[in-house]
Amino acid sequence: MMMENYLDIEEALRASAKKTEAALRGYYPADAESDTLWGSELYSLTAGGKRIRPYLVLEFCRLFGGSEAAAMPFACAVEMMHTFSLIHDDLPCMDDDDLRRGRPTNHKVWGEATALLAGDSLELRAVLTAMKNPAVAPEDALRAARVLGDGAMGMIEGQILDMAAETKAISLDELRTLYAKKTGELMRVSAVLGCIAAGVTDGDKRIADATAYALGIGHAFQIIDDVLDAESTAEELGKSVGSDVRDGKTTYLSFMSAADARAYARRVTDEATAAVAGYPGSEMLTTLAEWLLMRRK
């Protein structure tokens, strides 16, 4: 793929992230940083990152003819839910990480108790934000909140499987299930919420295709994460590395070499992009999938 295409997707992600971050800040009062709970939430919520999930909401809504105004509350809701998971994942009782997005994790700054409560608050705030989307019909807002809640439950189930994989070896099929839940679920939710914002109804083939794409790039994303955890540095990734080997976790590198894992991620990515390739205007989604596959951080 041409380098200019990667530059295009990077610019699109930056523009989308800037809009999403402004919208996220709007859900809090101007002096929120002076409040312990809100300050802790915003510390992680505004910490940057690729904002892949909000981008998927906005892009699938655009692809199927919807408006940004309808998609943005759902994009914010997904990012709130994702941030909740990151805060909790980093806690000492979970992954016990010190770095996230190049700076100290939430609990390192605000303390474990406040970080726990900030994550709890963001989880609830996410569902309420989706449910109160003023730019879609009430029944679609409720439908979106249900999709988000179901996805969050799947993500939590994935985290339980992930914890089990730290203490015992699991099969490759079990690992695929783990990744489909832990990482794929919120990717799927993001794509589906974009469809809902565009007025796509349940049972429409576009939702099935969006789901196939999102689960595929989520799977490939996690495979590449496994490779990067073994090959990169904390400075490159902006988070702790080497924890998989340190903790004895089962990853794709437990079953194959890094080169074979990358080749498998390529196959998964190709299958994902094939699901949306027939829709006019899907080029940026294809470029995104390729960019995620080739990423170094």
C-alpha positions as CSV (number, residue, x, y, z in Angstrom):
1,M,0.0,0.0,0.0
2,M,1.3,3.5,-0.9
3,M,2.8,5.5,1.9
4,E,0.4,8.5,1.1
5,N,-2.5,6.3,1.9
6,Y,-1.1,5.7,5.4
7,L,-0.6,9.5,5.8
8,D,-4.2,9.9,4.7
9,I,-5.5,7.6,7.4
10,E,-3.2,9.1,10.1
11,E,-4.6,12.5,9.2
12,A,-8.2,11.2,9.3
13,L,-7.6,9.6,12.7
14,R,-6.1,12.9,14.0
15,A,-9.1,14.9,12.8
16,S,-11.5,12.4,14.2
17,A,-9.7,12.2,17.5
18,K,-9.7,16.0,17.8
19,K,-13.5,16.1,17.3
20,T,-14.1,13.2,19.6
21,E,-11.9,14.7,22.4
22,A,-13.8,18.1,22.2
23,A,-17.1,16.2,22.4
24,L,-15.9,14.1,25.3
25,R,-14.9,17.2,27.2
26,G,-18.4,18.6,26.7
27,Y,-19.8,15.9,28.9
28,Y,-18.1,17.4,31.9
29,P,-18.3,20.9,33.6
30,A,-15.6,23.4,32.9
31,D,-14.0,23.0,36.3
32,A,-14.1,19.2,36.3
33,E,-10.4,18.8,36.8
34,S,-10.7,20.2,40.3
35,D,-13.1,17.3,41.3
36,T,-11.4,14.1,42.3
37,L,-13.7,11.7,40.5
38,W,-14.1,13.8,37.3
39,G,-10.4,14.7,37.3
40,S,-9.5,11.0,37.4
41,E,-11.9,10.2,34.6
42,L,-10.6,13.0,32.4
43,Y,-7.0,12.1,33.1
44,S,-7.4,8.9,31.3
45,L,-10.3,9.9,28.9
46,T,-8.2,12.8,27.4
47,A,-4.8,11.0,27.4
48,G,-4.8,10.7,23.6
49,G,-4.4,7.4,21.8
50,K,-5.4,6.3,18.4
51,R,-9.2,6.7,19.1
52,I,-9.8,3.7,16.7
53,R,-13.2,2.9,18.2
54,P,-14.7,6.4,17.9
55,Y,-13.4,6.5,14.3
56,L,-15.2,3.3,13.5
57,V,-18.4,4.7,14.8
58,L,-18.1,7.9,12.7
59,E,-16.8,6.1,9.6
60,F,-19.5,3.5,9.4
61,C,-22.1,6.1,10.0
62,R,-20.7,8.1,7.1
63,L,-20.3,5.0,4.9
64,F,-24.1,4.3,5.2
65,G,-25.3,7.8,4.8
66,G,-25.7,9.1,8.4
67,S,-24.7,12.3,10.0
68,E,-21.8,13.1,12.3
69,A,-24.2,14.7,14.8
70,A,-26.0,11.3,15.2
71,A,-22.7,9.3,15.5
72,M,-20.7,11.5,17.8
73,P,-22.6,10.7,21.1
74,F,-22.1,7.0,20.3
75,A,-18.5,7.6,19.5
76,C,-18.0,9.2,22.9
77,A,-19.9,6.4,24.6
78,V,-17.6,3.8,23.1
79,E,-14.5,5.7,24.1
80,M,-15.8,6.1,27.7
81,M,-16.3,2.3,27.8
82,H,-12.9,1.6,26.4
83,T,-11.3,4.0,28.9
84,F,-13.0,2.3,31.7
85,S,-11.5,-1.0,30.6
86,L,-8.0,0.5,30.4
87,I,-8.1,2.0,33.8
88,H,-9.2,-1.3,35.4
89,D,-6.8,-3.4,33.3
90,D,-3.9,-1.4,34.6
91,L,-4.8,-1.8,38.3
92,P,-2.5,-3.9,40.6
93,C,-5.1,-6.6,40.9
94,M,-5.2,-7.0,37.1
95,D,-2.2,-6.3,34.8
96,D,-0.4,-4.0,37.4
97,D,1.0,-1.6,34.7
98,D,2.8,1.6,35.4
99,L,2.5,3.2,31.9
100,R,-0.4,3.9,29.6
101,R,-0.1,6.1,26.5
102,G,3.3,7.2,27.5
103,R,2.5,8.5,31.0
104,P,1.7,7.0,34.5
105,T,-1.4,4.9,34.7
106,N,-4.5,6.3,36.5
107,H,-3.9,4.5,39.8
108,K,-0.3,5.7,39.9
109,V,-1.6,9.3,39.9
110,W,-4.9,9.2,41.6
111,G,-4.6,6.1,43.8
112,E,-6.2,2.7,43.4
113,A,-9.5,3.5,45.0
114,T,-10.2,6.6,42.9
115,A,-9.0,4.8,39.8
116,L,-11.4,1.9,40.5
117,L,-14.3,4.3,41.0
118,A,-13.4,6.4,37.9
119,G,-13.6,3.3,35.8
120,D,-16.9,2.4,37.4
121,S,-18.2,5.9,36.7
122,L,-17.1,5.8,33.0
123,E,-18.7,2.5,32.4
124,L,-22.1,3.9,33.6
125,R,-21.5,7.2,31.9
126,A,-20.9,5.4,28.6
127,V,-24.3,3.6,28.7
128,L,-26.1,6.8,29.7
129,T,-24.4,8.8,26.9
130,A,-25.6,6.3,24.3
131,M,-29.1,6.1,25.8
132,K,-29.4,9.9,25.8
133,N,-28.2,10.5,22.2
134,P,-30.5,13.4,21.1
135,A,-29.8,13.1,17.4
136,V,-31.4,9.7,16.9
137,A,-34.8,8.2,17.6
138,P,-35.3,7.1,21.2
139,E,-35.7,3.5,20.2
140,D,-32.4,3.6,18.3
141,A,-30.7,5.2,21.3
142,L,-32.0,2.5,23.5
143,R,-30.9,-0.1,21.0
144,A,-27.4,1.3,20.9
145,A,-27.2,1.4,24.7
146,R,-28.2,-2.3,24.7
147,V,-25.5,-3.1,22.1
148,L,-22.9,-1.2,24.1
149,G,-23.9,-3.0,27.4
150,D,-23.8,-6.4,25.8
151,G,-20.4,-5.6,24.2
152,A,-19.0,-4.5,27.6
153,M,-20.2,-7.7,29.2
154,G,-18.4,-9.7,26.4
155,M,-15.3,-7.6,27.0
156,I,-15.3,-8.4,30.7
157,E,-15.8,-12.1,29.9
158,G,-12.7,-11.8,27.7
159,Q,-10.8,-10.3,30.6
160,I,-11.7,-13.2,32.8
161,L,-10.4,-15.6,30.1
162,D,-7.3,-13.4,29.9
163,M,-6.7,-13.8,33.6
164,A,-7.1,-17.6,33.4
165,A,-4.5,-17.6,30.6
166,E,-2.0,-16.2,33.0
167,T,-2.1,-19.3,35.2
168,K,-2.6,-22.1,32.7
169,A,-1.9,-22.9,29.1
170,I,-4.8,-22.5,26.8
171,S,-5.4,-23.7,23.2
172,L,-5.2,-21.6,20.1
173,D,-9.0,-21.8,19.7
174,E,-9.4,-20.6,23.3
175,L,-7.0,-17.8,22.6
176,R,-9.0,-16.7,19.6
177,T,-12.2,-16.7,21.7
178,L,-10.4,-14.6,24.3
179,Y,-9.3,-12.0,21.7
180,A,-12.7,-11.9,20.1
181,K,-14.2,-10.9,23.4
182,K,-11.5,-8.8,25.0
183,T,-10.6,-6.8,22.0
184,G,-13.1,-7.6,19.3
185,E,-16.2,-6.9,21.2
186,L,-15.8,-3.1,21.5
187,M,-14.6,-3.0,17.9
188,R,-17.8,-4.8,16.9
189,V,-19.9,-2.5,19.0
190,S,-18.2,0.6,17.4
191,A,-19.1,-0.6,13.9
192,V,-22.6,-1.5,14.8
193,L,-23.2,1.8,16.6
194,G,-22.1,3.6,13.5
195,C,-24.7,1.6,11.5
196,I,-27.4,2.4,14.1
197,A,-26.5,6.1,13.9
198,A,-27.0,5.9,10.1
199,G,-30.5,4.3,10.5
200,V,-29.5,0.8,9.6
201,T,-32.0,-1.7,11.1
202,D,-31.4,-5.1,12.7
203,G,-31.1,-7.9,10.2
204,D,-29.7,-5.7,7.5
205,K,-26.7,-7.3,5.8
206,R,-24.7,-4.1,6.4
207,I,-24.6,-4.9,10.1
208,A,-23.3,-8.4,9.5
209,D,-20.6,-7.0,7.1
210,A,-19.6,-4.2,9.6
211,T,-19.4,-6.9,12.3
212,A,-17.2,-9.1,10.2
213,Y,-14.8,-6.2,9.5
214,A,-14.6,-5.0,13.0
215,L,-14.0,-8.5,14.6
216,G,-11.4,-9.1,12.0
217,I,-9.4,-6.0,12.6
218,G,-9.8,-6.5,16.3
219,H,-8.3,-10.0,16.0
220,A,-5.4,-8.8,13.9
221,F,-4.8,-5.9,16.3
222,Q,-4.4,-8.2,19.2
223,I,-2.1,-10.6,17.2
224,I,0.2,-7.6,16.3
225,D,0.0,-6.5,20.0
226,D,1.4,-9.9,20.9
227,V,4.3,-9.4,18.5
228,L,5.0,-5.9,19.6
229,D,5.0,-6.9,23.3
230,A,7.9,-9.2,22.4
231,E,9.8,-7.0,19.9
232,S,9.2,-3.4,21.0
233,T,10.4,-1.1,23.8
234,A,8.3,0.8,26.3
235,E,9.5,4.0,24.7
236,E,8.2,2.9,21.3
237,L,4.8,1.7,22.6
238,G,4.2,4.2,25.4
239,K,3.3,1.4,27.8
240,S,5.0,-1.5,29.6
241,V,6.3,-4.3,27.4
242,G,7.5,-7.8,28.1
243,S,4.6,-8.5,30.5
244,D,3.3,-11.5,28.5
245,V,6.6,-13.4,28.9
246,R,7.0,-12.2,32.4
247,D,3.6,-13.4,33.4
248,G,3.7,-16.6,31.4
249,K,0.7,-15.7,29.4
250,T,-0.5,-17.7,26.4
251,T,-0.2,-15.5,23.2
252,Y,0.1,-16.2,19.5
253,L,3.8,-16.4,20.0
254,S,3.1,-19.5,22.2
255,F,2.0,-21.3,19.0
256,M,4.1,-19.7,16.2
257,S,7.0,-17.5,15.4
258,A,6.6,-13.7,15.1
259,A,6.8,-14.0,11.3
260,D,4.1,-16.6,11.2
261,A,1.9,-14.5,13.5
262,R,2.3,-11.5,11.2
263,A,1.4,-13.7,8.2
264,Y,-1.7,-14.9,10.0
265,A,-2.7,-11.3,10.9
266,R,-2.4,-10.5,7.2
267,R,-4.9,-13.3,6.4
268,V,-7.3,-12.1,9.0
269,T,-7.0,-8.5,7.8
270,D,-7.7,-9.5,4.2
271,E,-10.8,-11.3,5.3
272,A,-11.9,-8.3,7.2
273,T,-11.5,-5.8,4.4
274,A,-13.3,-8.2,2.0
275,A,-16.4,-7.8,4.1
276,V,-16.7,-4.1,3.3
277,A,-14.9,-3.8,0.0
278,G,-18.1,-3.8,-2.0
279,Y,-19.5,-0.6,-0.4
280,P,-18.7,2.6,-2.3
281,G,-16.6,4.9,0.0
282,S,-15.1,2.0,2.0
283,E,-11.5,2.8,1.0
284,M,-10.6,4.5,4.3
285,L,-11.7,1.4,6.2
286,T,-9.4,-0.7,4.1
287,T,-6.6,1.7,4.6
288,L,-7.2,1.6,8.4
289,A,-7.0,-2.2,8.5
290,E,-3.7,-2.1,6.6
291,W,-2.3,0.6,8.8
292,L,-3.2,-1.3,12.0
293,L,-1.6,-4.4,10.5
294,M,1.7,-2.6,9.8
295,R,1.8,-0.5,12.9
296,R,4.9,-0.4,15.2
297,K,3.2,1.0,18.3
